[in-house]
Amino acid sequence: MGISAPRMNGEVLAEELDLRELLQTPGGFERYAAEKMSEFIQVERDYEGFVRDVIMVTEVSAEDLVRVDGEVFVTYSKDVDATASVIARNGETPTLIIKGDTVKVTFFPLTTPRLTMTQWDLDTQPYDLMKRTQEKAGQEIAKLEDGIFLKAVDSLLDKNVKQKATQPSAQVGKVGLLAIKKIFSRNNVAFSAYLMNPATYDDFLLWGENDLDEVSQKTVLETGQLPTIWGGIKMIVGLLVAEKYIYGLSPKEVLGRMPILRDITIDVNRIPETQDKEVLAFEYIGLFIHSHKAVARLEMGVTV
C-alpha cells in the first residue's frame, strides 16, 4: 500500500472515536497494542507479502519441538534425491542439506525497525498515526519474510544450474515462461505458479489476441490482471523480486514449510523524557525449501 486514501478535513470515522476514547484511558495504548495491533499488522503483512501464499505455514507447539544441546528445532522429512535449503539460526545464511532423509529447521527472529510515535501525534491524530504505523510494520515484516524466502531459493538455484533458464528479451514472453515449465516437466514435478515483480507482470498487458485465449483477454482488458495462465498456473507478484527474474514454484504442499514458533508480537517502549512511544513488531519463524526440484528461475535480458 504505497499511499493512503484522502479524507475530507474534519471527517471523523467511528473507529477513530473508539480509538480516541481507548487511548485516553490508563494503559489504553498498551492495551490496544496487545489486543488489536498484531491483528492489523498480520493483515497488512499478508496483503503486502507473497511468502504465505506460496509455502505451507504451520503453527508449532511446545510438544513439536526437539531440544538437543541447547538447540531447539523441528524435524521434517527430506527427499533423498534432492537438495534442501534451510535458513540458519541467524536468520541470514541459507544452509544446503544434500544428504540424509530428514532436515532440522531452527527458529530465528524477524524484527521490524522501531517506529516512534510522539505523544503529540497520539493526542492530535491517533487514528491516522496508528493506521500508518500498522501499515509500515506490516510492510516491513512482509519484506523480511519475502527476502528470507528468496535467499533460500536462490541458494538452491545457484548450486543447481539445471533449474535455471535464460532468454535474450527483457520482456515476458511465451518462450521464457515455457522454459520454466519444462524444467518441472522434465523432473516430473508438479508446477503451480510463476513469481515475479509487479513491473515485470505488467508486460502481460502487451500480449494480444494471438497470445491469450478469449477469456484471459477479457480479464486483462477489464481488470488489467491476469491471475492465472495455461489452465490455472497462478501469477504471483512480489516487490522484492528482481525485475529480470521470473521464478517457477511447485504447489505449496511440496515447496516447503514455514513453522511459526511465535506469530507477530508487539513490543512497546515508553521514552521517559518525552513520553513518546516506540513500537516494533517481531516473530519467531523457521524456513525450509524441501527440494531444489521444487523451484526454477528464468533470467531475462541475457545475451550470449
N, C-alpha and C positions, 0 to 999 in steps of 0.2 A: 504494500500500500504506500505509494510514493508521496501523495499529498492527501490532505483531508478535504472533505466536502465543506463548502462555505455555509455559514449560518447567518441569518439576519441579526443585526445588532439588537440586543435586548431579548432575543429569543431564548427561552429557558425550557429545557426538557424536564419531564417528570423525574427521570433518572438523576438529573443534576440536583434537583431539590432534595431527593432522598440522600444523595451523597453529601451535600452540604450539611444536612441535619446529622448524619452519622459522624462526619469529621469534627463537629462541634462538641461531641460527647467525649469524655475522658477515655483515652486509648482507642478512639474511633479509627484513627489512621491504621494503627497496628491491626485492629480487628478486620478492617477492610482488606489489608494486605494478606492476612492469613486466610480469610474466608472467600474472597472474591477475585483478587488479583491473579492468582495462579490459574484460575479457570479462563480468564480473559487472555492471558499470555499463551496458554495452550491452544486456544482457538486461533490466535494470530500466528503462532508458530506453524500450525498445520496448514494455514492459508498461504503463508509465505514459502514454506519449505516443501521439498519433494520426497525426502527420505522415507517418511512414514507411509507414503503411497506405494513405495516400491519394495519394501522389505518388511518382514514379519516383526512386529513389536510384541514382546512378551513381558508381562509383569512377573518379577521374581520375588519369591517369599524366602524367609529365613531357612525354611526346610529345603529349598532348592540349592542352597549354597554349599560349596565344598571348601574346607579350610585345611591347608597344608603349609606348615612352616610359616605361618603368618600371612600367607597369600589366600585371598578369597576369590573364588571363581565359580562359574557354572560350566558344565561339560556338554558338548554337543557331538553328535556323530559326524564323521567326515567321509567323503567319497575317497576310497583308497587310491583311485587312479587320477586324482586331481589335486591341485594346489589350492589351499585355502588362505585367506588373509584375515588376520585378527589385529585390532588396534591394541597397542600395549597400554600398560597402566598409566603412562604419562599422557595418554590421550593424543599423542602426536605420531609415533612411529608405527607403521604397519609391519607386522611380522608375518612372513610367509611360512605356512606349515605344509611341507611336502610329504613327509612320511606319516604312517600311522592311520588309524581309523577313528580317532577322537580328537577334539580340539578343546583346549581350555580357554574360556573367554573371561577375562578380568574386567573390572569396572574402573571408570575414570570420571572425573568431574568435568562438566561443561558449565562455565560461569560467564555471565554477561558482565560487561563493564558496569561499574556503579553509576547510577543515574541520580543526579542531585535534584531534589525538589525543594525549592525555597518556601519558607513559611508564608512569605508574601503571596506567592503564586497559589499556594494551597488555600489561602484565605480569599483571594480575589477571583481565581478562575480554576476551581478544583476539578470540575468535570473535564474540561479540555486538557488540563495538565495530566490528570490520571489516565485519560484515554490515550494520549500521545505516549506517555511513559510505558503503558502496557503494550502499545503497538511496537515501540522501539525494542523493548525487552523480548517480545515475541520474534521480531525480525532477527535480533542478534542470536537467539537460541537456534532459530532455523538455519542461519548461516553456519553456525558451529557444527550442527548435525550434518548438513549437506556437505560441508568441507571435509569432515572426517570420512564420510562415505566415499567421496571422490578420491581421497588419498588411498583408501583401502582398495578401491577398484583399479586405480592407476598402477599401484604396486604390482598387482597381478598381471596387468596387461604389459607392463614393461618387461616382465620375465617370460611372457608367453606371446611371442610375436605373431603366431598364427591366429590370434584373436583380434588382430588389428588389420585395418584396410585403409587405403588412401584413394583420393581422387584429385585430378588437377583443378576442377572447378571449385570456386569458393562458395557456390550456391548449392542448396539442397536439390538433388536430382534422383531420379529413379534408380540409376545405376549404382550410386553410392549406397542408397538405402537397401537395395537388393544385396549388395556385397556384405552388409552386416547380417542380413537374414540368412544368407548362405553359410556363414560361419556356424550358426546354430544348426542348420540343416545337416551340415557335414558331420557335426558331433552328435547328431540325433538328440538334441536338447531342445526342450520347449522354448519358444520365443514369445515374449509378451508385450514389450514396449520399447519405443525409442525415447531417449532422453536428450534434450538439447537446450540451448539458451533461447529465451523468448525472441531475441532478434534473429536467430537462425530459423526459428519456427515461422517467422513472418515470410520467409521465402516461399512458403506454400501458397501465398496469395498470388504469386506469379504463375502458378500452374493453371493450365487451360483445360478446355473440354477434352483434349486428347490425353490428358494426364489423370483425370479423375472420372469416376462414374457419376451419373446424373444426381444421385442422392448426395454424394460428397460435394459436388459442385454447388448444389443448392445450399448446403450447410455453410460452405465457405462464403458464398455471396451474402447470405442473410445474417451471419453471425461473425464472420471473419475468423472462425475457428475450424479446425479440423481435428476433432477429438480422437478419431481412430482412422486407420487406413488398412486396406487389403484384408478385409474380413475380420476386423476387430483388434488389430495391433494398436495399442494405446500410444498417444503422443503426449509426453510429459515434459514440462519445461522447468528449468531452474536457473536462477540468475548467476550462480557461481560456475556454471558450466561454460568453458571457453567457447567462443563463437565458432571456432574452427573444428570443434569436435561434435560428433553425434554418437551416443552410446546405445548399445543394444542390451536389453536386460531380459533375463528369464522371469517367469512368474515369481511373485514374492515368496511363495512357499518353498521354492527351490533356491532362490537367490541368497538368502542368509537370514540372520536373526539380529535383532537389537534388543537384548534383555535390559529391562529397566529396574534398577535397584531402588532408586528414589526418583519419582517424577518431579516436575517443576516445583521448586520450593522458593519462597520469597524470604530474603533477609533484609531487615530494616535496621538502619543505624542512625541514631539521632546525633546531630552535631551540637554539642552543648553551647558553644559560643554563639551560635546564630539560631538555634532551634530548627535549622533546616534538616531535611531527612535525605539519606542516601538509600537507594533501593537497588538490589541486584537479584537476579534470578539464577538458580543453579539446579542441576540434576546430576544423578549418577547413572551412567549407562555403560553398556558394552556394545561392541560391533564386530560382526563376523560375516565374511563373504564365503559361502560354502564351497565354491569351486570356480576356478578360472574359466571353465567352460560355460558358466552362467552369465558372463559378461563379454562384450566385444566393443570395439571403438573404431569409428571412421574419422580420419583426419582429412579435412577438405583444404583445397588450395595447395596441394603438394605437387610440384613439377619435378620431373626427372632431370 
